[in-house]
């Protein structure tokens, strides 16, 4: 069934690629789309084995394969770019990465995949699966519609700046969220009939994810310009302000993603589809209208779409597990306490270092990063917050074991 679906998608892109090339006034897109979408044909073999690892809670293996795949993809893309292959270096490296991941998954999973036209099984699972697919497709369209509208109305230069700012703003989410949301969904699925346990898992996930990701967003907000200027060069400084705007959306990811996992575990996907349809409209309108104020206007509009989606999904969650807003505030309280202190501290450091913000951006970046991360680590490990006692104690024990492997020192 998955092969049939991806074959249909590949055929759609294969035959529409000449028209897309004409629309974007770039003949290269015809072959580029046909080659890049070959990854669709590999997806079923990746998805089946990844799903098996998720069911078995084998997230260590999934993470390891993801790291190796990322390393292979990065090395190949950089090498091919060095050879002068241009945009093809990204396209072909993506295919190599997908094939490498498929090979490694085949080695560590006991699944022997074969074709099977079992229509009874298809009917049993397709009702739920098609809803998941619809949400994924809407998410994909929402992401790509931004590129479509910005590139057509403002050109590739502004699109590049916006994409750079948005991608950097999502780094904490991309690093931390997958590792936490996959086991959360599995755990919620196992206790889906016990709403009290589901509620506990939901709010506990929000507490921990917000504690670990929010300081990254706070830090990026302060160092956006020197970070981009130092790492990517002065030509990319236009991405700094969209980055500062979009990191605000990171504060809403901490509620948005756990809410989506809970609704999925409770099979409340039709409502989530409707929310994503409205979000798609908001995203398109935000890009079209926001461009009157440049990419900063687009960034504010995209931020509004995340705020709407978070509020709407939390409303659906509150109706599902019978919870109230004060419980959400309690779950977010540890992060709010820690990160308020962090924000004020970095503001003071910023004022003291303002002379080096433009004159010595690298020094400013290093001092802000070291000072902020050091303070936050101390606050997290030793500030007496009830909701974090277990987690901070676990990290203190891990730290003591690393620092004093033969001793009996306790932190």
Secondary structure, DSSP 8 states (H G I E B T S, - for coil): -HHHHHHHHHHHHHHHHHHHHHHTT-THHHHHHHHHTTHHHHHHHHHHHHHHHHHTT-HHHHHHHHHHHHHHHHHHHHHHHHTT-TTHHHHHHHHHHHHHHHHHHHHH----------HHHHHHHHHHHHHHHHHHHHHHHHHHHHHHHHHHHH-HHHHHHHHHHHHHHTHHIIIIIHHHHHHHHHHHHHTTT-HHHHHHHHHHHHHHHHHHHHHHHHHHHHHHHHHHHHHT-GGGTTHHHHHHHHHHHHHHHHHHHHHHHHHHHTT-HHHHHHHHHHHHHHHHHHHHHHGGGHHHHHHHHHHHHHHHHHHHHHHHHHHHHT--HHHHHHHHHHHHHHHHHHHHHHHHHHHHTHHHHHH-HHHHHHHHHHHHHHHHHHHHHHS--GGGHHHHHHHHHHHHHHH-TTS----
